[in-house]
Amino acid sequence: MFANGTVEERDVEQLTSDEKLILQSLLKRKFNIEIDYKWQNEKIVETMNKDSANAKTKRLEENYKLVFKKGLKF
């Protein structure tokens, strides 16, 4: 997703509920996308792919920084 690719349902199916909670936090901070980690995987993927196209792109290093900071804070 950070590489401007699309996310597939099988990508989200592999996540645990804790990982979905972290994903929820990352999406809110990076793309201002509101999801609930308790949603069905299909709805999460649809929302992510639809709303991430509107976000401005950042350098790869900035995306890594965001992921590591959010992960450590969680």
Z-matrix of the N, CA and C atoms (Angstrom, degrees):
N
C 1 1.440
C 2 1.528 1 111.06
N 3 1.318 2 117.44 1 -38.07
C 4 1.459 3 120.22 2 179.19
C 5 1.523 4 111.69 3 -72.17
N 6 1.307 5 117.37 4 -17.03
C 7 1.460 6 121.45 5 177.72
C 8 1.528 7 110.70 6 -95.31
N 9 1.319 8 116.88 7 19.57
C 10 1.471 9 123.71 8 178.91
C 11 1.518 10 112.80 9 62.86
N 12 1.302 11 116.87 10 30.23
C 13 1.459 12 121.74 11 174.97
C 14 1.519 13 110.10 12 -99.18
N 15 1.306 14 115.39 13 172.82
C 16 1.460 15 118.84 14 177.61
C 17 1.520 16 109.37 15 -93.08
N 18 1.308 17 114.91 16 153.49
C 19 1.456 18 121.75 17 179.74
C 20 1.518 19 107.67 18 -103.00
N 21 1.315 20 116.15 19 137.67
C 22 1.461 21 120.62 20 178.94
C 23 1.517 22 109.38 21 -106.31
N 24 1.318 23 115.82 22 159.58
C 25 1.450 24 121.14 23 -176.72
C 26 1.529 25 112.09 24 -61.26
N 27 1.315 26 117.02 25 -34.68
C 28 1.466 27 119.70 26 -179.47
C 29 1.526 28 111.42 27 -65.33
N 30 1.348 29 117.28 28 -26.01
C 31 1.462 30 120.60 29 176.88
C 32 1.529 31 111.03 30 -67.07
N 33 1.316 32 116.21 31 -39.19
C 34 1.458 33 120.92 32 -177.78
C 35 1.524 34 111.17 33 -79.83
N 36 1.312 35 117.91 34 -29.69
C 37 1.464 36 121.62 35 -179.28
C 38 1.522 37 112.53 36 -61.88
N 39 1.313 38 116.98 37 -26.33
C 40 1.462 39 121.51 38 -177.15
C 41 1.527 40 112.40 39 -77.97
N 42 1.312 41 117.93 40 -13.95
C 43 1.460 42 122.05 41 -174.37
C 44 1.527 43 111.87 42 -81.57
N 45 1.320 44 115.33 43 141.91
C 46 1.456 45 120.60 44 172.95
C 47 1.526 46 108.58 45 -80.44
N 48 1.312 47 117.00 46 172.99
C 49 1.469 48 119.41 47 179.89
C 50 1.530 49 111.37 48 -65.72
N 51 1.333 50 118.01 49 -34.18
C 52 1.466 51 120.49 50 176.52
C 53 1.529 52 111.15 51 -66.57
N 54 1.317 53 116.37 52 -39.90
C 55 1.469 54 120.14 53 178.51
C 56 1.526 55 110.90 54 -68.15
N 57 1.314 56 117.04 55 -34.62
C 58 1.467 57 119.83 56 176.17
C 59 1.522 58 110.95 57 -67.26
N 60 1.308 59 117.23 58 -33.24
C 61 1.454 60 121.42 59 176.84
C 62 1.528 61 110.47 60 -65.56
N 63 1.325 62 116.64 61 -41.57
C 64 1.471 63 120.98 62 175.91
C 65 1.522 64 109.68 63 -65.16
N 66 1.328 65 117.04 64 -42.10
C 67 1.465 66 120.91 65 177.07
C 68 1.521 67 110.47 66 -59.21
N 69 1.309 68 116.82 67 -42.04
C 70 1.459 69 121.22 68 178.55
C 71 1.529 70 110.51 69 -58.27
N 72 1.316 71 117.07 70 -43.84
C 73 1.456 72 121.93 71 179.60
C 74 1.523 73 111.57 72 -65.80
N 75 1.334 74 116.93 73 -42.64
C 76 1.466 75 120.70 74 178.97
C 77 1.527 76 111.90 75 -63.98
N 78 1.321 77 116.43 76 -42.99
C 79 1.461 78 119.86 77 -178.86
C 80 1.519 79 111.29 78 -65.93
N 81 1.313 80 117.14 79 -36.12
C 82 1.458 81 120.52 80 178.73
C 83 1.523 82 110.00 81 -65.55
N 84 1.329 83 116.48 82 -44.39
C 85 1.462 84 121.01 83 -176.87
C 86 1.524 85 112.49 84 -73.35
N 87 1.311 86 117.44 85 -44.56
C 88 1.469 87 121.24 86 -173.28
C 89 1.521 88 113.09 87 -81.01
N 90 1.323 89 116.23 88 -47.14
C 91 1.458 90 120.17 89 -172.10
C 92 1.527 91 113.26 90 -113.24
N 93 1.331 92 117.64 91 -3.21
C 94 1.458 93 122.54 92 -175.04
C 95 1.534 94 110.45 93 57.16
N 96 1.321 95 115.25 94 41.78
C 97 1.465 96 122.73 95 179.06
C 98 1.523 97 107.86 96 -103.12
N 99 1.317 98 116.16 97 124.52
C 100 1.459 99 121.55 98 178.04
C 101 1.526 100 109.66 99 -93.43
N 102 1.324 101 116.14 100 114.98
C 103 1.463 102 120.70 101 172.18
C 104 1.513 103 107.44 102 -129.33
N 105 1.306 104 115.94 103 162.35
C 106 1.453 105 121.66 104 172.57
C 107 1.519 106 106.62 105 -115.11
N 108 1.306 107 116.47 106 127.16
C 109 1.470 108 119.76 107 -175.71
C 110 1.523 109 112.14 108 -63.26
N 111 1.330 110 117.58 109 -12.41
C 112 1.466 111 120.87 110 179.37
C 113 1.533 112 112.26 111 -88.14
N 114 1.326 113 116.40 112 -6.15
C 115 1.467 114 120.02 113 178.34
C 116 1.523 115 109.92 114 -62.55
N 117 1.330 116 114.70 115 163.30
C 118 1.462 117 119.85 116 172.83
C 119 1.528 118 108.12 117 -68.88
N 120 1.337 119 115.76 118 149.22
C 121 1.464 120 120.99 119 -177.80
C 122 1.515 121 112.09 120 -56.84
N 123 1.311 122 117.00 121 -37.45
C 124 1.465 123 121.39 122 -178.96
C 125 1.529 124 111.31 123 -60.79
N 126 1.313 125 116.91 124 -42.66
C 127 1.466 126 120.90 125 -179.43
C 128 1.526 127 111.45 126 -70.08
N 129 1.331 128 117.22 127 -37.11
C 130 1.461 129 121.18 128 177.88
C 131 1.524 130 110.06 129 -62.27
N 132 1.330 131 116.90 130 -47.68
C 133 1.470 132 121.85 131 -179.14
C 134 1.523 133 110.66 132 -62.62
N 135 1.304 134 116.98 133 -44.02
C 136 1.465 135 121.22 134 -179.51
C 137 1.527 136 110.66 135 -60.97
N 138 1.324 137 117.39 136 -45.33
C 139 1.461 138 121.67 137 -179.99
C 140 1.517 139 111.31 138 -65.77
N 141 1.337 140 116.83 139 -42.46
C 142 1.461 141 120.49 140 -179.47
C 143 1.521 142 111.69 141 -62.64
N 144 1.320 143 117.47 142 -47.41
C 145 1.463 144 121.32 143 -177.33
C 146 1.525 145 111.74 144 -68.27
N 147 1.312 146 117.03 145 -35.86
C 148 1.461 147 120.55 146 -178.03
C 149 1.527 148 111.20 147 -71.53
N 150 1.327 149 117.06 148 -47.05
C 151 1.457 150 120.93 149 -172.41
C 152 1.522 151 114.72 150 -86.31
N 153 1.320 152 118.21 151 -21.52
C 154 1.467 153 119.35 152 -179.15
C 155 1.522 154 112.24 153 -71.78
N 156 1.310 155 118.01 154 -20.84
C 157 1.463 156 120.75 155 178.45
C 158 1.522 157 111.55 156 -66.56
N 159 1.317 158 117.45 157 -23.99
C 160 1.460 159 121.63 158 -178.43
C 161 1.524 160 113.30 159 -86.12
N 162 1.309 161 118.18 160 -9.83
C 163 1.460 162 121.86 161 -176.66
C 164 1.524 163 110.27 162 -80.13
N 165 1.340 164 114.61 163 148.53
C 166 1.456 165 117.82 164 176.47
C 167 1.518 166 109.53 165 -79.77
N 168 1.305 167 116.42 166 147.59
C 169 1.464 168 120.80 167 -176.23
C 170 1.521 169 110.32 168 -84.40
N 171 1.313 170 114.79 169 148.74
C 172 1.460 171 121.91 170 177.07
C 173 1.519 172 108.13 171 -125.65
N 174 1.313 173 114.15 172 165.68
C 175 1.456 174 118.75 173 177.67
C 176 1.516 175 110.33 174 -66.02
N 177 1.311 176 116.32 175 156.17
C 178 1.450 177 122.60 176 -178.78
C 179 1.530 178 111.63 177 -57.99
N 180 1.323 179 117.14 178 -40.05
C 181 1.458 180 121.11 179 -179.55
C 182 1.523 181 111.46 180 -63.06
N 183 1.326 182 116.71 181 -37.83
C 184 1.461 183 120.11 182 178.68
C 185 1.528 184 110.95 183 -66.87
N 186 1.321 185 116.36 184 -36.61
C 187 1.463 186 119.78 185 177.37
C 188 1.526 187 111.31 186 -66.90
N 189 1.329 188 117.37 187 -41.77
C 190 1.462 189 120.82 188 176.92
C 191 1.528 190 110.42 189 -60.63
N 192 1.312 191 115.88 190 -45.08
C 193 1.459 192 120.96 191 -179.53
C 194 1.527 193 110.29 192 -58.30
N 195 1.296 194 116.74 193 -45.23
C 196 1.466 195 121.45 194 179.92
C 197 1.523 196 110.86 195 -60.63
N 198 1.319 197 117.09 196 -47.06
C 199 1.462 198 121.12 197 -178.40
C 200 1.525 199 110.63 198 -62.85
N 201 1.334 200 117.51 199 -45.86
C 202 1.455 201 119.76 200 -177.96
C 203 1.527 202 111.85 201 -67.16
N 204 1.331 203 117.27 202 -41.66
C 205 1.463 204 119.26 203 178.97
C 206 1.516 205 112.17 204 -63.68
N 207 1.320 206 117.31 205 -45.89
C 208 1.466 207 120.69 206 -179.91
C 209 1.520 208 111.10 207 -65.33
N 210 1.336 209 116.22 208 -40.47
C 211 1.457 210 119.97 209 179.53
C 212 1.522 211 111.94 210 -64.15
N 213 1.324 212 116.51 211 -42.45
C 214 1.468 213 120.12 212 179.53
C 215 1.526 214 111.86 213 -68.93
N 216 1.320 215 116.78 214 -38.36
C 217 1.462 216 119.60 215 178.64
C 218 1.519 217 110.56 216 -66.38
N 219 1.332 218 116.76 217 -36.90
C 220 1.461 219 119.63 218 179.81
C 221 1.508 220 110.32 219 -64.87
